[in-house]
Amino acid sequence: MLSDQVTDLKAQLTRLLDGHAPALTTVYGAGPDTISQLLITAGDNRARLPSEAHFAALAGARPIPASSGKTHRHRLNRAGDRQANSALSHIVIVRMRYHQPTREYVARRTAQGSTEMVIIRCLRSGPSRVSRAGLACAFKFGVLSGWLAPGPPSR
């Protein structure tokens, strides 16, 4: 009974996403749940996300410099929308496990001495960029206008 409802709702959500954000449904490792979360995070205001960097900061996927002295490194950003960050992390984990080019990248970076957290941080920017491009496409064609949340129109 409950599993039937889940299946039915997931099918409805997939149908809506295919109609409103088809560019995001092509992202490898992104399911309807993660795409929905990224759309919710983006909101209905295109001026809120003028660039990839803004989307990455909003999702908490932009690294923060944590250098001292001669050491130059970055750490994960703890700010931003935690659900969007989690959605991007889910995409990265799926890609690390099943996407052959990503697996080759992980093997190459591991051989260079990078830790898994550094590799994940670097990989998280890829889906963030692709998601931002998909959102830009959806904004361009006006398919998000009024769909995400009721309320006054964006300025």
C-alpha positions in Angstrom: 0.0 0.0 0.0 2.6 2.6 1.1 5.1 1.4 -1.5 2.4 1.8 -4.2 1.9 5.4 -3.1 5.7 6.1 -3.2 5.9 4.6 -6.7 2.9 6.6 -7.9 4.3 9.9 -6.4 7.8 9.3 -7.9 6.2 8.7 -11.3 4.2 12.0 -11.0 7.4 13.8 -9.9 9.4 12.4 -12.8 6.7 13.4 -15.3 6.7 17.0 -13.9 10.5 17.2 -14.0 10.6 15.9 -17.6 8.2 18.6 -18.6 9.7 21.5 -16.6 13.4 20.8 -16.3 14.5 18.3 -18.9 18.1 19.5 -18.8 18.4 18.5 -15.2 17.0 15.0 -15.8 20.0 14.2 -18.0 22.6 14.7 -15.2 24.1 11.3 -14.4 23.4 10.3 -10.9 20.5 12.8 -10.3 17.2 11.3 -9.6 13.8 13.0 -9.2 14.4 13.6 -5.5 17.8 15.4 -6.0 16.6 17.4 -8.9 13.5 18.5 -7.0 15.7 19.7 -4.1 18.0 21.6 -6.4 14.9 23.3 -8.0 13.5 24.2 -4.6 16.9 25.7 -3.6 17.0 27.7 -6.7 13.6 29.2 -6.1 11.6 31.2 -8.6 13.9 34.2 -8.9 16.4 34.2 -11.7 18.2 37.3 -10.4 19.1 35.3 -7.3 21.5 33.1 -9.2 23.4 35.2 -11.8 26.4 32.8 -12.0 27.6 29.3 -11.2 29.5 30.7 -8.2 26.3 32.1 -6.7 24.6 28.7 -7.1 27.6 26.9 -5.6 27.6 29.4 -2.6 23.9 29.0 -2.2 24.2 25.2 -2.1 27.3 25.3 0.2 29.4 23.6 -2.5 31.9 26.5 -2.8 35.1 25.7 -0.8 36.4 28.3 1.7 40.2 29.1 1.9 41.7 27.7 5.0 45.3 28.6 4.5 47.9 29.5 7.0 51.5 30.4 6.5 52.9 28.5 3.5 50.1 26.0 3.4 47.4 26.7 0.8 44.3 24.6 1.1 40.5 24.8 1.2 37.9 23.4 3.4 34.2 22.6 2.9 31.7 25.4 3.3 29.4 24.7 6.2 27.0 27.5 5.2 24.4 27.4 2.5 21.4 25.2 1.9 22.2 21.8 3.6 19.6 19.9 1.6 21.0 21.2 -1.7 24.5 20.3 -0.5 23.2 16.9 0.4 21.6 16.5 -3.1 24.9 17.4 -4.8 26.7 15.0 -2.5 24.3 12.2 -3.5 25.0 12.9 -7.2 28.8 12.8 -6.5 28.6 9.5 -4.6 26.5 7.8 -7.3 29.0 9.1 -9.9 32.0 7.9 -7.9 30.5 4.4 -7.8 28.9 3.9 -11.3 30.2 6.6 -13.7 33.3 5.3 -15.5 34.9 8.7 -16.3 34.4 9.8 -12.6 35.9 6.5 -11.4 38.9 7.1 -13.6 39.2 10.7 -12.2 39.1 9.3 -8.6 41.7 6.7 -9.4 44.0 9.4 -10.9 43.6 11.8 -8.0 44.1 9.0 -5.4 47.3 8.1 -7.2 48.4 11.7 -6.9 47.9 11.5 -3.2 44.6 13.4 -2.8 42.3 12.3 0.1 38.7 11.2 -0.6 37.3 14.4 1.0 39.4 16.6 -1.3 38.2 14.5 -4.3 34.6 14.8 -3.3 34.9 18.5 -2.8 36.4 18.9 -6.3 33.7 16.6 -7.8 30.9 18.5 -6.1 31.6 21.5 -8.3 30.8 19.5 -11.5 27.1 18.7 -10.7 26.8 22.2 -9.3 27.9 23.7 -12.6 25.6 21.4 -14.6 22.7 22.0 -12.3 23.1 25.8 -12.6 23.2 25.4 -16.4 20.0 23.3 -16.3 18.4 25.9 -14.1 19.5 28.7 -16.4 17.9 26.8 -19.3 14.7 26.4 -17.3 14.6 30.1 -16.4 15.3 31.1 -20.0 12.2 29.3 -21.3 10.1 30.4 -18.4 9.1 27.0 -17.3 9.9 27.6 -13.6 7.8 30.8 -13.4 5.0 30.2 -10.9 5.7 26.4 -10.7 7.8 26.1 -7.6 6.0 28.2 -5.1 2.8 30.2 -5.0 3.2 33.9 -4.2 4.0 37.2 -5.8 5.9 37.2 -9.1 9.7 37.7 -9.0 11.1 41.2 -9.6 
